[in-house]
Amino acid sequence: MSLTMTIVMLIAGWLAVATAMLWGVLRISRRHHHPVQTMPVEKTEKHPVRHAAAH
């Protein structure tokens, strides 16, 4: 096997391993992600709607 082919195969193998690790981390993070619970917003007191022509 030539030196060029060895280097190309090393790079291809590294990319394959890096892609597999990234895919695994993203899969785990999606599966174990807990939704963030937001604080309940207090409702403000609503004033009754009055039209300008109402008496």
C-alpha positions as CSV (number, residue, x, y, z in Angstrom):
1,M,0.0,0.0,0.0
2,S,1.4,3.4,-0.9
3,L,2.0,6.2,1.6
4,T,-0.7,8.3,-0.1
5,M,-3.3,5.6,0.3
6,T,-2.4,5.0,3.9
7,I,-2.8,8.7,4.7
8,V,-6.1,8.9,2.9
9,M,-7.4,5.8,4.8
10,L,-6.2,7.3,8.1
11,I,-8.1,10.5,7.4
12,A,-11.2,8.6,6.2
13,G,-11.2,6.4,9.3
14,W,-10.8,9.4,11.6
15,L,-13.7,11.1,9.9
16,A,-15.9,8.0,10.2
17,V,-15.1,7.7,14.0
18,A,-15.7,11.4,14.5
19,T,-19.1,11.3,12.7
20,A,-20.2,8.2,14.7
21,M,-19.2,9.8,18.0
22,L,-21.1,13.0,17.1
23,W,-24.1,11.1,16.0
24,G,-24.1,9.2,19.3
25,V,-23.8,12.3,21.4
26,L,-26.6,14.0,19.6
27,R,-28.8,11.0,19.9
28,I,-28.2,10.7,23.6
29,S,-28.7,14.4,24.2
30,R,-32.0,14.4,22.4
31,R,-33.2,11.3,24.3
32,H,-32.2,12.6,27.8
33,H,-33.2,16.2,27.3
34,H,-35.7,17.3,29.9
35,P,-38.0,20.2,28.9
36,V,-37.5,23.4,30.8
37,Q,-40.4,24.3,33.0
38,T,-41.1,28.0,32.8
39,M,-42.4,29.9,35.7
40,P,-46.2,30.4,35.6
41,V,-47.0,34.0,34.6
42,E,-49.4,35.7,36.9
43,K,-52.4,36.9,35.1
44,T,-53.0,40.6,35.3
45,E,-56.3,41.9,36.3
46,K,-58.4,42.6,33.1
47,H,-60.5,45.7,33.0
48,P,-63.9,45.3,31.4
49,V,-63.9,46.5,27.8
50,R,-66.0,49.7,27.4
51,H,-66.7,51.2,24.1
52,A,-66.5,54.9,23.5
53,A,-70.2,55.2,22.8
54,A,-71.3,53.2,25.9
55,H,-73.2,55.2,28.5
